Structures are given as C-alpha cells and as structure tokens.
Amino acid sequence: MKEIVFSSSSRKPKFQQLIDFIINEIESGSLVRRQRLPSINEVSETSGIARMTVAKAYDELRELGIVTSHHGKGFYVASTDTRSQLNIFVLFDALTPYKEILYENLIATLGDEVNVTIFFHHHNIKFFQNLILNNIGTYNFYVIMPHFHEDVTSILNEIPKEKLLILDIDVPKFGDDYAILYQNFEQNIFEGLLEAELLIKKYQTLSLILSKKSFQYTPIGIINGFEKFCQEKGVSYQIISNLEEEEHLQKGHAYLLFRENDLVRAINWSNNKGLKIGKDIGLLSYDDTPIKEILAEGISVITNDFALMGKRAAEMILSKEKGRFVNESRFIKRKSL
C-alpha cells in the first residue's frame, strides 16, 4: 500500500480520509483480499497522525466487514466488496402496535440489503445501559428510543454521534450535529385537543388516564399540553393515575386514554351500563392503531404518524442526515367522542 497523504484543508476528518484511501486502494486493485495492512504504529509514524485516529479508521473498516484483525498478526483485507453493509442496532422501549407500524416502515424503507436487529429495554435504565454498552462496536449504526424521565445522555454519549439516531424523544442536551427525529408531545396533545374542543365540551369533564404500569411511559409533555389546553379553554379536568377501578368512569364525562387495556375496560363498562359511546360518554385515545378504527365503531385519536416516522428515520440513516426534526401529528375524528 502506498503512503497516504492527508489533506489539512479537507472537511473530512483524518480517520475518514484514511478509510477512503484504503477503500480506493482496494477498488483500484492495489490491495487484495488477505493482504496485510500496515500496523497502526506504522501508519501513525509514516503519516504523522495519532495512533487513535488510525485505530478508529481500522475499527470502522472492520465493522464494515472490509478489514479483519488477527491477534498478534495485525490487520488484513477481509473483503474487496467495498459497498457499505449497514448493520443496524434498534432499541425500543416495548413492542406496541404503533411501534410495530414504525418498525415495519423503517425496515421496508431501508431495504433488503440492510441488516436490522431489534431490542427492547422496557424502561429499565440498567438494562438499557447494558444493551448499549454490550453492543458498541458490533453494529455500524444505532437507532435508540430513550423513553426515560431520567437523563440518559451519558449513556448515549458512548455511541459515536455520526452513528446515532435518537427516535421519538427529544434530547435537548444534544445539538443539531446529532440526528434526532421526535414527537413534540406537548404541542401534539395541545393542538389535537384544540381540534377536538367542540366535541370535548359536550361533556362535564375531561379526564387524563395515565398508567403506573412498568411498560407504559408517559412523557411530561403530555401532561403539560393537557393541562394547558384545559386551563386555557376553561375545561374541567382531572388526572387519574390508574383506571384499575371502574368507579372512575361516569356518564357524561370524557376520557383520554393511552393503554388499550384501559380503552377496552372503558368500552366494556359503557356497554354493560347501556351507555352510548360518543354521546353518554366520550373516549379519546393517544396513538392510532388499526384496531382503534373498528373498536366501538371507531375511536377518536390524537396520533403521531408512525408510518411516516419509520420512513423518515430510514431516510435519515441512509443519507446520514443530521439535525433535529419534529414528526407530524394529527387528530382523527371518529364516533367515540
């Protein structure tokens, strides 16, 4: 391999220049499969760049499957197929019906040549940390859904930002040099309730039903947007932490629910009482799923567009786009409100 000359005027970091140089050498035929590469020390000494820079470039090439290493023997060309094979680590909180829609659109847009492995942390921060730390270097891109009320930026910082996409939740401590695609929960709930204002005001109160279940995460923005709407529009409201007891349900009241179990419980209670959903009691859900189109002749929803989010996330990965982007949300009127 000929000696590399690094350009100080290039916008590419030196480790990327070294990666590009080795790939060009392979594509030109100057480097062939099983050929030994100069050691990290050799490249560092001849080129005058830091050993860590060379090591980073070799690690990147190894993750791409282009270079392999043998302990005590050095680095070798493993493959002359220089097309980057994306191997993506996806970490969601839990597989819910709407997350399934997101995931299906993500992998469909990425295409068949991209390998995707999905994991779930179930809001266990220690498990979340271990999953990330144990898989650093195994994949060449990471899609993370950090659904926690705690600050997890120190854990996310273990992943190189050029390989990271934050999904669904904003991380304010990260700048626009990160890739972030998120829901603005406070804005979404506030604007969705505004669209449903006339329907909501048919009822005596609007109750927000939360959940203390371990697999259910409620962003603070949801509560803030809900309270803001009710206070600004003079809507009587309450926040109920759990719908374990049906005594919380009353004729003439409306309910904003998140868990499908709570939604089914409310529907069953209404049917048993002989109440007409959408007239005697109002039901509004957050995040749409196919089943909500047919439950009780249709459940009104305020929903993030998860199909669009999955497609948009894949496009950001493939184009290596950075920045902070808000995904679209909308209110869908059906017969339950």
N, C-alpha and C positions, 0 to 999 in steps of 0.2 A: 504494500500500500504506500502510495506516495505521501510525502509530508503535506499536512494540511496547513493552509494559511488562513488565519482568522481575520475577519474584517471588523475593525473597531467602529466603522461608520454604519454597519448593518443594524437594522432594528431587531434582528433576531438575536437572542442570547447565544452565547458561545456553545452551550451544550446542544442547542438546536442546530447550529452550524455544523457541529461535529456529526450529529445524526444525519443531516442532509448529505454531508460529504461521504459518509460510509455507504449510504443508500445509493448515491451516484456512482461510487466505485463498483458496487455490486451490479448495478444496471448496465454499466459500461463493460463489464466482464473482467475488470481489474482484480476484483475479489470474487472468489468462487466458494461453493459450499465446502465446508470442513476446513477452510483456510484459517490459519491462526491470525488474530488481530494483534497489533502492538498492545503491550500491557498498559495499565493505567499510568504507571510511572513513566513508561517510555513516551506516551503521548504528552504527558504533563511536562517532561523535561525538554522534549524537542520543540514543543509549541509554546511553552511558557505560560500555560494556563493551570489553574488549580486542579489538584487531583480530584476534588469533589465534583468539579464540573465534568471531568471525563467520566467519573463513576456514574454520574446522573445520566449522561448520554448512553452509556453502555446498559444501564438499568432499563432505560426507555426502549432500547433496541431489543433487549431480552424480553420485555413484556409484549412487544410486537411479534415475537417469535422469529426475529431475524438473526439474533445473536444468542448463543448459548455459552455457558461457562462450565469449566471442569476444575474442581478444586485442586489447586496446586499446579495446574497446567495452563490456565489463562482463558482467554475468550476466543471463540471460533464463530465463523459464519454458519448459522444453522439452516438458513433458507435463503434462496435467491428470489423468492416471491416477496417483493417489497410492498405489495399492496397492504395497507394497514388493516389488520383484522381487529375490529372493535370487540372487546370483551368487557361487558358492562356489568357492574355490581349495582343492583337496585335494592334499596332498603326502605320499605314502607312500614307504617305503624301496624296495620292489620289489613287483611283482605276483606273489604266490604264490597257490596255490589257496585257502588260507584267507583271504587278504586280499581275494580276489575275492568270497568269500561276504560278508565285511564290507561291501565296496563296494556289492554288489548290494542288500543290505538298507538301506544308507544312502540310496541314491537312490530306492529303492522307497518308503521312509517319507517322504522329503522331498516327493515328488510331482512331477508333470509340469511344474508351473509354475516349478520351481527349476532354474536352470542350474548344472551342476557340471562343472568341468574338473579332470582328474587329472594329476599329475606324479609323477616318481619320482627320488629322489636317489641311490639305490644306495650309501648310506653314504659318499658323497663330500662332506665337510663344506663345501668351497669351492663345489661345485655347489649344495648345499643353501642356502647363504647367497645365492648369486646368484639362484636361483629365487625366493626370498622377496623380496629387495630389488628385483628387477626387476618384481615383480608387486604391490608395495604401491600401493594406490590404484586398482588395476584391478578388484578384487573387493570385495564388501562383507562377506565372511566367509571365514575361513581355518581349515582343518582340517589340523593338522600332526602327523605321526608322527616325532618326533625320535629315531630309533634311532641313537644315538651313545654311546660311552663318554666322550667329551669334553663339557664344559659348553657348551651352546649357548644359554643364557638370554639372552646379549647379542644374539644374532641374533633370537630370538623376541620380545624387547622392542621390536623395530622394528614389530611388529604391535600395534595398539591392543587392549588386553585384552578389551574388550567385543565384539571381532570375532574372537576366537581360541578354538578348541577344541583342546586337546592330547589326542592319542589314543594309546592303547596303552601309553605310557610315562609314569610319574610324573615331574614336575619339582619336586623338594622346595623349591626356592628361590621358587616361586610360591605365593601364599597362596590362601585359599578364595574370593577375589574373581575368580579365574580359573575357566574351565571345563576340567576335567581328567577324562577317563574312561580308566582304565588297568588293566593287569593287575598284580597283586601276584605277580610271578614267583616269589619265594622262598616265599611261602605256598602258591601253587598247586602247585609241584613237591613241596614237603614233604607237603602234605595228600594229593595224588594218590598219592605213593609209600606213604604210610601205608595208604591204601585197598587198595593192591596188595601190601602187606607179605607176606602168606602166600604169594602167587604168586611173589614175588621170592626168598623164602627156599628155594624149591625148587632154586635154582642156587648155584654155588660163589661167584661174584662178580657184581656189577652194575657195568657199565662205562658211563660217560657219554661218548658220541661227539660231540665238537664239530667245528667246521669253521673252517679258516683262509681259506676262500673269501671273496672280496671282497663277494659279495652275501648273505652269511649273517651275521646279527648275533645274538650270544648274550648276553643280559643277565646281569650279575654275579649277580643274584638267583637265576638258575637254578642256578649252581654252588654258591652258598651253601646253597640249600634242599636240593640233592642231598647235599652233604657233611653237613649237619645230620642228615638222615634216616639216612644210613649209619652215622654215628658214634653216634647215639642208639640205633639198633636193632641195632648190632653186625653190620652187613652189610659184608662185604669188598668193597672198591670200588677203581676206578681211573678216571682221566680221560684219555681218548685224544684228542689234538688233531686227528687226521685218520684216516679209515678208507680211506686210499689203498692200504694193503697188507692183503690178506685174512688175513695171518698173525695179525692182532689177534683174529680170530674163533676161538672154541674151543667144542667140545662141552661142555655142562654149565654154560655161563655165560649171563648175561642182559645185554642191551644196551639202553640208552636212546638213541635216535637222533632227529635233527632233520631232516636233509636227506633228501628222498625218494630221491635217488640212492644214499645210504648204505643206506637201507632196502632198496631193490631189490638192491643188491650183497650184503647180508646174506642175503636170501631166496634169491638165485641160488647163493650159496656153500653154504647149508644144503641146497638141493635137489641140488646136484652131489655133496655128501658123503653123501647119503641120510639126512640128519637130519630128524627130525620137529620142526617149529617148534611151540613151546608145550610140548614135552616134553624134547627133547635140547638145545634152545637157546631162550632166551626173548628176544622182541623187544617193546619198548615204544617208542612214538613220542610226540612232543610236537606238539600241534595236529592236530585231526582234519580230514580231507578225505574226500569221497565215495569216492575210490579206496581209502582205507585200510579201508573197510568190506568190501571184496572181496579185497584182496591177501592171499595165504596164508590164505584162509578167515576173514580178519578180523584187523586189527592193533589190539591194545590201545593206548589213548591216554590221555594227560593233556592236556586241551584247554580253552582259553578258548572261551567261547560267542561266536563271531564274528558269528553272525546277530543275537544279542541286542545285541552291541556296536554293530553298524551301525544297528539300530533305535533304540537308546538315544541314540546320537550325534545322529541326526537330530532326535529329540525335544528334546534339549538345545539344538540350533541354533534350532529353530522357537520354543521357549519362552524363549530367551535365558537359560536356567538356568545359574547359576554354582555352583561347588563342586567338591570332589574326590571322585570316585566310583570304586569298585572294581568291575570287571566280573566276572561269575560264571565259575567254572571247575569242571571235574568230571573224574573218572576213568571211562573206559568200558572194561569188561572184554570182551575178545574172545579168540579161540583162540590168539593168538601168545605168550601169557605163561603 
